[in-house]
């Protein structure tokens, strides 16, 4: 399985659409996009990393966000509800901020929508407008006036890396 940390060496199914993956250097909890939208709060999704059709929570601290919301996923680990709360409060205080402010996680774009560039990357300029021409599980194909089509990772919209950076946002 392709994870944010490389190819998995082991994949353990925890529940339908929920897996624990280990790689040579790291690992964590993966929840399929569909299951994550059903089972996790927007606050949890805002703190996750989106990669290859899954929302990911790395194994050291980030997974405690998902375990806080679904302690049954952590049955084989030695944590407690109190330890998960303490870890989230210490390492991901923005989770509680997202909950308190009822922030909504970005949704997948659809064909025909416009995306606005929020952060400079790959030669794109901040505030440039792109048009969605194709949506895939792991990427979005966009057009920009006067240029070839460009494929960008879905994580650039839904959140990627351990800061959950979002480089593109849907224009309403």
C-alpha positions in Angstrom: 0.0 0.0 0.0 1.3 3.5 -0.8 1.4 5.6 2.3 2.8 9.1 3.0 5.9 7.4 4.4 6.5 5.1 1.4 5.4 1.6 0.5 4.0 -0.4 3.5 5.8 -3.4 4.8 2.7 -4.6 6.7 -1.0 -3.6 6.5 -3.4 -4.6 9.4 -7.1 -4.1 8.8 -8.6 -2.6 11.9 -12.2 -2.0 10.6 -13.8 -1.6 7.2 -11.8 1.1 5.4 -9.4 1.5 8.4 -5.9 0.2 8.3 -2.7 0.4 10.3 0.4 0.5 8.0 4.1 0.1 8.9 6.9 1.1 6.5 10.7 0.8 6.8 10.9 4.1 8.6 7.5 5.1 9.9 3.8 4.3 9.8 0.3 5.1 11.0 -3.4 4.9 10.7 -5.1 5.2 7.3 -8.9 5.7 6.8 -10.3 5.6 3.3 -11.8 8.9 2.1 -15.4 7.5 2.1 -15.1 6.0 5.6 -13.3 9.1 7.0 -16.1 11.3 5.8 -18.6 9.0 7.6 -16.7 8.3 10.8 -14.5 11.3 11.7 -15.3 14.9 12.6 -14.3 17.8 10.4 -11.8 18.7 13.1 -10.1 15.4 12.7 -10.0 15.6 8.9 -8.5 19.1 9.2 -5.6 17.6 11.3 -5.1 14.6 9.0 -2.9 14.2 5.9 -4.6 13.2 2.7 -2.6 10.9 0.4 -3.6 8.4 -2.2 -7.3 8.2 -1.3 -6.8 7.9 2.4 -6.7 10.3 5.4 -3.5 9.5 7.4 -2.6 9.9 11.0 1.1 9.2 11.7 1.9 6.7 14.4 3.7 8.8 17.1 1.1 11.4 18.0 -1.3 12.2 15.2 -3.1 8.8 15.5 -4.3 9.8 18.9 -6.8 12.2 17.2 -8.5 9.3 15.5 -8.2 7.1 18.6 -9.9 9.9 20.7 -12.9 9.8 18.3 -12.8 6.0 17.9 -11.1 4.3 20.8 -12.1 0.9 19.4 -9.5 1.4 16.7 -6.8 1.5 19.4 -7.7 -1.8 21.1 -4.3 -3.3 20.5 -2.4 -0.3 21.8 -1.8 0.6 25.5 -3.4 4.0 25.5 -6.4 5.3 27.4 -9.0 7.9 26.7 -7.1 10.3 29.1 -3.7 9.6 27.4 -5.3 10.3 24.0 -6.8 13.6 25.2 -3.5 14.6 26.7 -1.6 13.8 23.6 -4.0 15.7 21.3 -4.0 18.7 23.7 -0.2 18.8 23.7 0.6 18.0 20.0 -2.6 19.1 18.2 -4.3 21.9 20.1 -5.8 23.1 16.8 -8.1 20.0 16.9 -9.9 21.5 19.8 -9.9 24.9 18.1 -11.5 23.4 15.0 -14.1 21.7 17.1 -14.9 24.9 19.1 -15.2 27.0 15.9 -17.1 24.3 14.0 -14.6 24.5 11.1 -15.5 22.5 8.1 -12.9 20.3 6.3 -12.6 21.0 2.5 -14.5 18.7 0.3 -13.3 17.1 -2.9 -13.8 19.3 -5.9 -16.0 18.3 -8.8 -15.5 18.7 -12.5 -16.2 22.3 -13.6 -15.4 23.9 -10.3 -12.7 26.6 -10.0 -9.8 26.3 -7.6 -7.9 29.3 -6.3 -4.1 29.0 -5.6 -3.5 29.7 -1.9 0.2 29.0 -1.8 2.8 29.3 -4.5 4.0 25.9 -5.9 5.1 24.5 -9.2 5.1 27.8 -11.1 1.6 28.6 -10.1 0.9 32.1 -8.7 -1.0 32.9 -5.5 -4.6 33.8 -6.4 -4.4 32.2 -9.9 -7.7 30.5 -10.8 -7.7 26.9 -12.2 -10.6 24.9 -13.6 -11.1 21.3 -12.6 -11.4 19.0 -15.7 -11.0 15.6 -14.0 -11.2 14.2 -10.4 -9.3 11.1 -9.3 -9.0 9.5 -5.9 -5.4 10.7 -5.5 -5.3 13.7 -7.8 -7.1 16.4 -9.7 -6.5 17.5 -13.3 -6.9 21.2 -13.8 -6.6 23.6 -16.7 -5.0 27.0 -16.6 -5.5 29.5 -19.4 -2.7 29.3 -22.0 -1.0 26.2 -20.5 -1.2 22.4 -20.7 -3.3 20.5 -18.3 -1.8 20.0 -14.9 -2.3 17.1 -12.5 -2.0 18.1 -8.8 -2.2 15.8 -5.8 -5.6 15.7 -4.0 -3.7 16.4 -0.9 -3.0 19.9 -2.1 -6.7 20.6 -1.7 -7.6 18.3 1.3 -4.4 18.7 3.3 -1.0 17.2 3.0 2.2 16.9 4.9 2.3 17.1 8.7 1.1 20.7 8.7 -1.9 19.8 6.6 -1.0 22.5 4.1 -3.7 23.3 1.6 -2.4 25.0 -1.6 -5.7 25.1 -3.5 -9.2 25.9 -2.4 -12.5 25.6 -4.1 -13.9 28.9 -5.3 -17.6 29.1 -4.3 
